[in-house]
Amino acid sequence: MADSYDRPDLPALAELERVLHTMAEELAAWRRRTLKAEAELKEAQASGGVVAGTELKESRQRVIDLETENHALRHRIDAAKERLRVLAARLSFLEQHGGGTAA
């Protein structure tokens, strides 16, 4: 009798993989923005660190926009961490109650 066995931990592992992939993408985006900001800072320092007129207003608005985005991204990361915690708890439960066959 060929009884197919479906591992109970596979859905949790798939969800964990999706969450980790999303977090990796967000970290890569942060890195790109950081590198861009560092390049802009070096450029400003090369010109004596002076930003004039409309550039100053644009720079201030950019800082406000980046701080807002940073806050939103921190919130998303906190939510992702919570999902990871829940997934880890589910996976642990499955491993403990799956008769040891989930590992």
N, CA, C and O atoms as CSV, one atom per row, in Angstrom:
chain,resi,resn,atom,element,x,y,z
A,1,MET,N,N,0.847,-1.165,0.000
A,1,MET,CA,C,0.000,0.000,0.000
A,1,MET,C,C,0.897,1.233,0.000
A,1,MET,O,O,1.679,1.424,0.931
A,2,ALA,N,N,0.798,2.057,-1.010
A,2,ALA,CA,C,1.631,3.251,-1.148
A,2,ALA,C,C,0.901,4.446,-0.550
A,2,ALA,O,O,0.077,5.083,-1.207
A,3,ASP,N,N,1.216,4.735,0.699
A,3,ASP,CA,C,0.597,5.854,1.392
A,3,ASP,C,C,1.550,7.041,1.310
A,3,ASP,O,O,2.672,6.978,1.811
A,4,SER,N,N,1.101,8.116,0.681
A,4,SER,CA,C,1.984,9.275,0.545
A,4,SER,C,C,1.962,10.074,1.855
A,4,SER,O,O,0.915,10.288,2.467
A,5,TYR,N,N,3.141,10.496,2.247
A,5,TYR,CA,C,3.284,11.247,3.496
A,5,TYR,C,C,3.602,12.691,3.146
A,5,TYR,O,O,4.587,12.961,2.459
A,6,ASP,N,N,2.788,13.606,3.604
A,6,ASP,CA,C,3.034,15.035,3.420
A,6,ASP,C,C,3.627,15.594,4.704
A,6,ASP,O,O,3.022,15.521,5.774
A,7,ARG,N,N,4.809,16.144,4.575
A,7,ARG,CA,C,5.468,16.704,5.757
A,7,ARG,C,C,4.680,17.902,6.261
A,7,ARG,O,O,4.378,18.807,5.484
A,8,PRO,N,N,4.341,17.926,7.548
A,8,PRO,CA,C,3.541,19.036,8.081
A,8,PRO,C,C,4.312,20.344,8.195
A,8,PRO,O,O,3.706,21.403,8.359
A,9,ASP,N,N,5.632,20.290,8.111
A,9,ASP,CA,C,6.416,21.510,8.259
A,9,ASP,C,C,6.660,22.233,6.933
A,9,ASP,O,O,7.179,23.349,6.938
A,10,LEU,N,N,6.302,21.630,5.805
A,10,LEU,CA,C,6.595,22.246,4.515
A,10,LEU,C,C,5.894,23.592,4.306
A,10,LEU,O,O,6.534,24.522,3.815
A,11,PRO,N,N,4.610,23.740,4.653
A,11,PRO,CA,C,4.000,25.080,4.477
A,11,PRO,C,C,4.692,26.148,5.332
A,11,PRO,O,O,4.897,27.271,4.871
A,12,ALA,N,N,5.047,25.809,6.559
A,12,ALA,CA,C,5.727,26.775,7.425
A,12,ALA,C,C,7.100,27.121,6.865
A,12,ALA,O,O,7.509,28.281,6.912
A,13,LEU,N,N,7.812,26.138,6.338
A,13,LEU,CA,C,9.126,26.405,5.752
A,13,LEU,C,C,9.007,27.265,4.499
A,13,LEU,O,O,9.845,28.137,4.271
A,14,ALA,N,N,7.985,27.035,3.688
A,14,ALA,CA,C,7.775,27.838,2.483
A,14,ALA,C,C,7.472,29.290,2.858
A,14,ALA,O,O,7.984,30.219,2.235
A,15,GLU,N,N,6.642,29.472,3.872
A,15,GLU,CA,C,6.326,30.829,4.316
A,15,GLU,C,C,7.568,31.508,4.889
A,15,GLU,O,O,7.800,32.691,4.638
A,16,LEU,N,N,8.355,30.774,5.648
A,16,LEU,CA,C,9.601,31.300,6.203
A,16,LEU,C,C,10.537,31.731,5.071
A,16,LEU,O,O,11.165,32.787,5.148
A,17,GLU,N,N,10.627,30.919,4.034
A,17,GLU,CA,C,11.478,31.258,2.895
A,17,GLU,C,C,10.995,32.535,2.212
A,17,GLU,O,O,11.814,33.364,1.814
A,18,ARG,N,N,9.671,32.708,2.067
A,18,ARG,CA,C,9.130,33.928,1.463
A,18,ARG,C,C,9.460,35.147,2.316
A,18,ARG,O,O,9.840,36.193,1.790
A,19,VAL,N,N,9.316,35.014,3.627
A,19,VAL,CA,C,9.606,36.138,4.524
A,19,VAL,C,C,11.090,36.500,4.457
A,19,VAL,O,O,11.441,37.679,4.395
A,20,LEU,N,N,11.946,35.505,4.471
A,20,LEU,CA,C,13.385,35.771,4.401
A,20,LEU,C,C,13.758,36.421,3.074
A,20,LEU,O,O,14.606,37.312,3.040
A,21,HIS,N,N,13.138,35.988,1.988
A,21,HIS,CA,C,13.397,36.581,0.680
A,21,HIS,C,C,12.986,38.056,0.677
A,21,HIS,O,O,13.713,38.908,0.167
A,22,THR,N,N,11.828,38.345,1.244
A,22,THR,CA,C,11.346,39.730,1.320
A,22,THR,C,C,12.297,40.586,2.142
A,22,THR,O,O,12.624,41.708,1.755
A,23,MET,N,N,12.740,40.056,3.277
A,23,MET,CA,C,13.672,40.807,4.127
A,23,MET,C,C,14.991,41.043,3.399
A,23,MET,O,O,15.574,42.120,3.523
A,24,ALA,N,N,15.469,40.065,2.650
A,24,ALA,CA,C,16.715,40.225,1.906
A,24,ALA,C,C,16.567,41.324,0.852
A,24,ALA,O,O,17.489,42.113,0.644
A,25,GLU,N,N,15.413,41.377,0.188
A,25,GLU,CA,C,15.167,42.425,-0.801
A,25,GLU,C,C,15.148,43.806,-0.143
A,25,GLU,O,O,15.702,44.765,-0.680
A,26,GLU,N,N,14.513,43.897,1.014
A,26,GLU,CA,C,14.457,45.181,1.716
A,26,GLU,C,C,15.848,45.617,2.172
A,26,GLU,O,O,16.191,46.796,2.078
A,27,LEU,N,N,16.640,44.682,2.660
A,27,LEU,CA,C,18.004,45.020,3.067
A,27,LEU,C,C,18.833,45.491,1.877
A,27,LEU,O,O,19.630,46.421,2.003
A,28,ALA,N,N,18.649,44.854,0.724
A,28,ALA,CA,C,19.371,45.268,-0.474
A,28,ALA,C,C,18.956,46.680,-0.881
A,28,ALA,O,O,19.799,47.479,-1.289
A,29,ALA,N,N,17.673,46.989,-0.774
A,29,ALA,CA,C,17.196,48.338,-1.099
A,29,ALA,C,C,17.794,49.354,-0.139
A,29,ALA,O,O,18.192,50.442,-0.557
A,30,TRP,N,N,17.861,49.013,1.139
A,30,TRP,CA,C,18.490,49.903,2.132
A,30,TRP,C,C,19.944,50.141,1.767
A,30,TRP,O,O,20.439,51.265,1.845
A,31,ARG,N,N,20.614,49.087,1.373
A,31,ARG,CA,C,22.039,49.215,1.021
A,31,ARG,C,C,22.207,50.147,-0.172
A,31,ARG,O,O,23.096,50.998,-0.171
A,32,ARG,N,N,21.358,49.995,-1.197
A,32,ARG,CA,C,21.443,50.876,-2.363
A,32,ARG,C,C,21.221,52.336,-1.959
A,32,ARG,O,O,21.947,53.225,-2.405
A,33,ARG,N,N,20.225,52.573,-1.121
A,33,ARG,CA,C,19.943,53.944,-0.682
A,33,ARG,C,C,21.103,54.493,0.150
A,33,ARG,O,O,21.453,55.668,0.038
A,34,THR,N,N,21.691,53.647,0.976
A,34,THR,CA,C,22.823,54.076,1.797
A,34,THR,C,C,24.011,54.456,0.919
A,34,THR,O,O,24.648,55.486,1.140
A,35,LEU,N,N,24.303,53.633,-0.065
A,35,LEU,CA,C,25.420,53.931,-0.965
A,35,LEU,C,C,25.172,55.230,-1.730
A,35,LEU,O,O,26.095,56.019,-1.934
A,36,LYS,N,N,23.937,55.450,-2.149
A,36,LYS,CA,C,23.600,56.681,-2.856
A,36,LYS,C,C,23.778,57.892,-1.931
A,36,LYS,O,O,24.346,58.910,-2.327
A,37,ALA,N,N,23.284,57.763,-0.695
A,37,ALA,CA,C,23.411,58.861,0.263
A,37,ALA,C,C,24.875,59.142,0.573
A,37,ALA,O,O,25.264,60.303,0.701
A,38,GLU,N,N,25.693,58.100,0.696
A,38,GLU,CA,C,27.121,58.303,0.954
A,38,GLU,C,C,27.788,59.018,-0.216
A,38,GLU,O,O,28.645,59.878,-0.012
A,39,ALA,N,N,27.401,58.668,-1.431
A,39,ALA,CA,C,27.970,59.331,-2.609
A,39,ALA,C,C,27.566,60.809,-2.626
A,39,ALA,O,O,28.379,61.681,-2.933
A,40,GLU,N,N,26.291,61.079,-2.290
A,40,GLU,CA,C,25.831,62.470,-2.230
A,40,GLU,C,C,26.587,63.244,-1.144
A,40,GLU,O,O,26.933,64.409,-1.339
A,41,LEU,N,N,26.837,62.606,-0.018
A,41,LEU,CA,C,27.576,63.259,1.070
A,41,LEU,C,C,29.000,63.578,0.639
A,41,LEU,O,O,29.500,64.672,0.902
A,42,LYS,N,N,29.655,62.631,-0.021
A,42,LYS,CA,C,31.023,62.880,-0.493
A,42,LYS,C,C,31.046,64.033,-1.491
A,42,LYS,O,O,31.955,64.863,-1.485
A,43,GLU,N,N,30.029,64.065,-2.345
A,43,GLU,CA,C,29.946,65.150,-3.326
A,43,GLU,C,C,29.781,66.495,-2.623
A,43,GLU,O,O,30.420,67.478,-2.996
A,44,ALA,N,N,28.919,66.532,-1.605
A,44,ALA,CA,C,28.708,67.773,-0.857
A,44,ALA,C,C,29.980,68.176,-0.106
A,44,ALA,O,O,30.316,69.359,-0.041
A,45,GLN,N,N,30.682,67.195,0.459
A,45,GLN,CA,C,31.922,67.494,1.180
A,45,GLN,C,C,32.994,68.007,0.223
A,45,GLN,O,O,33.809,68.852,0.595
A,46,ALA,N,N,32.995,67.499,-1.002
A,46,ALA,CA,C,33.978,67.934,-1.985
A,46,ALA,C,C,33.773,69.400,-2.354
A,46,ALA,O,O,34.726,70.096,-2.706
A,47,SER,N,N,32.529,69.865,-2.272
A,47,SER,CA,C,32.253,71.276,-2.583
A,47,SER,C,C,32.265,72.124,-1.320
A,47,SER,O,O,31.669,73.201,-1.285
A,48,GLY,N,N,32.934,71.645,-0.296
A,48,GLY,CA,C,33.050,72.406,0.944
A,48,GLY,C,C,31.888,72.195,1.892
A,48,GLY,O,O,31.780,72.884,2.906
A,49,GLY,N,N,31.031,71.262,1.576
A,49,GLY,CA,C,29.901,70.968,2.447
A,49,GLY,C,C,28.809,72.012,2.392
A,49,GLY,O,O,27.909,72.019,3.232
A,50,VAL,N,N,28.882,72.897,1.406
A,50,VAL,CA,C,27.907,73.977,1.304
A,50,VAL,C,C,26.835,73.608,0.293
A,50,VAL,O,O,27.128,73.256,-0.850
A,51,VAL,N,N,25.594,73.695,0.731
A,51,VAL,CA,C,24.463,73.466,-0.154
A,51,VAL,C,C,23.679,74.771,-0.167
A,51,VAL,O,O,23.312,75.292,0.886
A,52,ALA,N,N,23.427,75.291,-1.349
A,52,ALA,CA,C,22.828,76.625,-1.425
A,52,ALA,C,C,21.374,76.589,-1.872
A,52,ALA,O,O,20.940,75.656,-2.547
A,53,GLY,N,N,20.620,77.630,-1.480
A,53,GLY,CA,C,19.276,77.945,-1.953
A,53,GLY,C,C,18.312,76.790,-2.054
A,53,GLY,O,O,18.003,76.118,-1.070
A,54,THR,N,N,17.842,76.573,-3.279
A,54,THR,CA,C,16.825,75.539,-3.508
A,54,THR,C,C,17.372,74.153,-3.198
A,54,THR,O,O,16.626,73.257,-2.804
A,55,GLU,N,N,18.676,73.980,-3.376
A,55,GLU,CA,C,19.278,72.682,-3.047
A,55,GLU,C,C,19.104,72.372,-1.568
A,55,GLU,O,O,18.884,71.222,-1.189
A,56,LEU,N,N,19.203,73.402,-0.735
A,56,LEU,CA,C,19.024,73.215,0.699
A,56,LEU,C,C,17.601,72.766,1.010
A,56,LEU,O,O,17.405,71.843,1.800
A,57,LYS,N,N,16.615,73.401,0.407
A,57,LYS,CA,C,15.222,73.022,0.615
A,57,LYS,C,C,14.972,71.592,0.145
A,57,LYS,O,O,14.315,70.806,0.828
A,58,GLU,N,N,15.509,71.265,-1.039
A,58,GLU,CA,C,15.345,69.914,-1.572
A,58,GLU,C,C,16.019,68.885,-0.662
A,58,GLU,O,O,15.485,67.799,-0.438
A,59,SER,N,N,17.187,69.235,-0.144
A,59,SER,CA,C,17.902,68.329,0.754
A,59,SER,C,C,17.116,68.097,2.041
A,59,SER,O,O,17.013,66.969,2.524
A,60,ARG,N,N,16.565,69.174,2.588
A,60,ARG,CA,C,15.761,69.028,3.802
A,60,ARG,C,C,14.533,68.164,3.551
A,60,ARG,O,O,14.186,67.311,4.367
A,61,GLN,N,N,13.871,68.394,2.402
A,61,GLN,CA,C,12.700,67.576,2.076
A,61,GLN,C,C,13.101,66.121,1.886
A,61,GLN,O,O,12.381,65.208,2.292
A,62,ARG,N,N,14.263,65.915,1.261
A,62,ARG,CA,C,14.749,64.534,1.052
A,62,ARG,C,C,14.997,63.851,2.397
A,62,ARG,O,O,14.674,62.676,2.570
A,63,VAL,N,N,15.568,64.585,3.342
A,63,VAL,CA,C,15.806,64.023,4.679
A,63,VAL,C,C,14.477,63.644,5.328
A,63,VAL,O,O,14.350,62.569,5.914
A,64,ILE,N,N,13.493,64.527,5.221
A,64,ILE,CA,C,12.173,64.233,5.798
A,64,ILE,C,C,11.574,62.997,5.133
A,64,ILE,O,O,11.042,62.118,5.811
A,65,ASP,N,N,11.662,62.932,3.801
A,65,ASP,CA,C,11.125,61.778,3.074
A,65,ASP,C,C,11.831,60.489,3.484
A,65,ASP,O,O,11.190,59.458,3.684
A,66,LEU,N,N,13.156,60.557,3.608
A,66,LEU,CA,C,13.921,59.364,3.990
A,66,LEU,C,C,13.607,58.932,5.418
A,66,LEU,O,O,13.537,57.737,5.705
A,67,GLU,N,N,13.419,59.898,6.310
A,67,GLU,CA,C,13.069,59.541,7.687
A,67,GLU,C,C,11.692,58.879,7.737
A,67,GLU,O,O,11.481,57.924,8.484
A,68,THR,N,N,10.762,59.393,6.940
A,68,THR,CA,C,9.426,58.796,6.875
A,68,THR,C,C,9.513,57.377,6.321
A,68,THR,O,O,8.902,56.451,6.854
A,69,GLU,N,N,10.282,57.222,5.243
A,69,GLU,CA,C,10.446,55.895,4.649
A,69,GLU,C,C,11.139,54.947,5.623
A,69,GLU,O,O,10.768,53.779,5.732
A,70,ASN,N,N,12.143,55.454,6.327
A,70,ASN,CA,C,12.860,54.648,7.311
A,70,ASN,C,C,11.910,54.147,8.394
A,70,ASN,O,O,11.970,52.987,8.800
A,71,HIS,N,N,11.031,55.037,8.854
A,71,HIS,CA,C,10.053,54.649,9.874
A,71,HIS,C,C,9.135,53.544,9.341
A,71,HIS,O,O,8.867,52.566,10.038
A,72,ALA,N,N,8.658,53.704,8.111
A,72,ALA,CA,C,7.777,52.691,7.516
A,72,ALA,C,C,8.512,51.360,7.350
A,72,ALA,O,O,7.943,50.298,7.604
A,73,LEU,N,N,9.767,51.420,6.926
A,73,LEU,CA,C,10.536,50.186,6.736
A,73,LEU,C,C,10.821,49.503,8.071
A,73,LEU,O,O,10.787,48.275,8.161
A,74,ARG,N,N,11.100,50.290,9.102
A,74,ARG,CA,C,11.300,49.689,10.432
A,74,ARG,C,C,10.035,48.975,10.887
A,74,ARG,O,O,10.095,47.897,11.478
A,75,HIS,N,N,8.895,49.586,10.606
A,75,HIS,CA,C,7.620,48.957,10.962
A,75,HIS,C,C,7.455,47.637,10.204
A,75,HIS,O,O,7.031,46.635,10.780
A,76,ARG,N,N,7.791,47.639,8.911
A,76,ARG,CA,C,7.679,46.406,8.117
A,76,ARG,C,C,8.633,45.328,8.626
A,76,ARG,O,O,8.279,44.150,8.669
A,77,ILE,N,N,9.841,45.732,9.011
A,77,ILE,CA,C,10.801,44.756,9.529
A,77,ILE,C,C,10.319,44.191,10.858
A,77,ILE,O,O,10.442,42.992,11.104
A,78,ASP,N,N,9.772,45.045,11.713
A,78,ASP,CA,C,9.227,44.554,12.981
A,78,ASP,C,C,8.102,43.557,12.732
A,78,ASP,O,O,8.008,42.537,13.415
A,79,ALA,N,N,7.253,43.852,11.757
A,79,ALA,CA,C,6.163,42.926,11.420
A,79,ALA,C,C,6.729,41.616,10.879
A,79,ALA,O,O,6.233,40.539,11.211
A,80,ALA,N,N,7.768,41.705,10.047
A,80,ALA,CA,C,8.394,40.495,9.498
A,80,ALA,C,C,9.047,39.678,10.614
A,80,ALA,O,O,8.980,38.449,10.605
A,81,LYS,N,N,9.674,40.356,11.571
A,81,LYS,CA,C,10.273,39.643,12.703
A,81,LYS,C,C,9.205,38.903,13.496
A,81,LYS,O,O,9.421,37.773,13.934
A,82,GLU,N,N,8.057,39.540,13.678
A,82,GLU,CA,C,6.966,38.887,14.403
A,82,GLU,C,C,6.468,37.667,13.627
A,82,GLU,O,O,6.207,36.617,14.215
A,83,ARG,N,N,6.336,37.811,12.290
A,83,ARG,CA,C,5.924,36.653,11.481
A,83,ARG,C,C,6.944,35.530,11.589
A,83,ARG,O,O,6.576,34.359,11.668
A,84,LEU,N,N,8.231,35.885,11.593
A,84,LEU,CA,C,9.278,34.870,11.744
A,84,LEU,C,C,9.177,34.172,13.099
A,84,LEU,O,O,9.347,32.957,13.194
A,85,ARG,N,N,8.897,34.959,14.156
A,85,ARG,CA,C,8.759,34.373,15.484
A,85,ARG,C,C,7.599,33.379,15.502
A,85,ARG,O,O,7.719,32.287,16.058
A,86,VAL,N,N,6.480,33.761,14.892
A,86,VAL,CA,C,5.306,32.879,14.841
A,86,VAL,C,C,5.625,31.628,14.028
A,86,VAL,O,O,5.265,30.518,14.421
A,87,LEU,N,N,6.304,31.810,12.888
A,87,LEU,CA,C,6.662,30.655,12.062
A,87,LEU,C,C,7.613,29.716,12.795
A,87,LEU,O,O,7.478,28.495,12.709
A,88,ALA,N,N,8.569,30.286,13.511
A,88,ALA,CA,C,9.509,29.460,14.262
A,88,ALA,C,C,8.774,28.670,15.342
A,88,ALA,O,O,9.080,27.502,15.583
A,89,ALA,N,N,7.802,29.312,15.990
A,89,ALA,CA,C,7.020,28.611,17.010
A,89,ALA,C,C,6.199,27.492,16.373
A,89,ALA,O,O,6.104,26.394,16.922
A,90,ARG,N,N,5.607,27.775,15.213
A,90,ARG,CA,C,4.825,26.734,14.525
A,90,ARG,C,C,5.715,25.569,14.108
A,90,ARG,O,O,5.356,24.403,14.272
A,91,LEU,N,N,6.886,25.909,13.563
A,91,LEU,CA,C,7.811,24.876,13.123
A,91,LEU,C,C,8.278,24.035,14.312
A,91,LEU,O,O,8.370,22.811,14.212
A,92,SER,N,N,8.567,24.677,15.414
A,92,SER,CA,C,8.975,23.964,16.618
A,92,SER,C,C,7.859,23.035,17.084
A,92,SER,O,O,8.105,21.888,17.457
A,93,PHE,N,N,6.633,23.547,17.056
A,93,PHE,CA,C,5.490,22.723,17.460
A,93,PHE,C,C,5.370,21.505,16.552
A,93,PHE,O,O,5.175,20.385,17.025
A,94,LEU,N,N,5.487,21.733,15.238
A,94,LEU,CA,C,5.383,20.624,14.286
A,94,LEU,C,C,6.476,19.591,14.512
A,94,LEU,O,O,6.235,18.386,14.442
A,95,GLU,N,N,7.682,20.079,14.784
A,95,GLU,CA,C,8.785,19.156,15.033
A,95,GLU,C,C,8.559,18.347,16.295
A,95,GLU,O,O,8.865,17.155,16.336
A,96,GLN,N,N,8.017,18.995,17.339
A,96,GLN,CA,C,7.791,18.305,18.604
A,96,GLN,C,C,6.629,17.330,18.526
A,96,GLN,O,O,6.679,16.261,19.133
A,97,HIS,N,N,5.591,17.681,17.794
A,97,HIS,CA,C,4.386,16.872,17.762
A,97,HIS,C,C,4.249,16.042,16.490
A,97,HIS,O,O,3.243,15.358,16.298
A,98,GLY,N,N,5.244,16.102,15.635
A,98,GLY,CA,C,5.194,15.336,14.407
A,98,GLY,C,C,5.877,13.989,14.542
A,98,GLY,O,O,6.109,13.310,13.542
A,99,GLY,N,N,6.197,13.599,15.746
A,99,GLY,CA,C,6.848,12.309,15.953
A,99,GLY,C,C,8.297,12.309,15.535
A,99,GLY,O,O,8.892,11.249,15.341
A,100,GLY,N,N,8.875,13.497,15.394
A,100,GLY,CA,C,10.292,13.570,15.045
A,100,GLY,C,C,10.545,13.370,13.567
A,100,GLY,O,O,11.703,13.314,13.154
A,101,THR,N,N,9.509,13.260,12.755
A,101,THR,CA,C,9.713,13.017,11.321
A,101,THR,C,C,9.773,14.305,10.526
A,101,THR,O,O,10.040,14.265,9.324
A,102,ALA,N,N,9.534,15.455,11.158
A,102,ALA,CA,C,9.526,16.722,10.441
A,102,ALA,C,C,10.934,17.269,10.225
A,102,ALA,O,O,11.109,18.170,9.405
A,103,ALA,N,N,11.914,16.773,10.907
A,103,ALA,CA,C,13.266,17.320,10.810
A,103,ALA,C,C,14.018,16.841,9.621
A,103,ALA,O,O,15.170,17.227,9.423
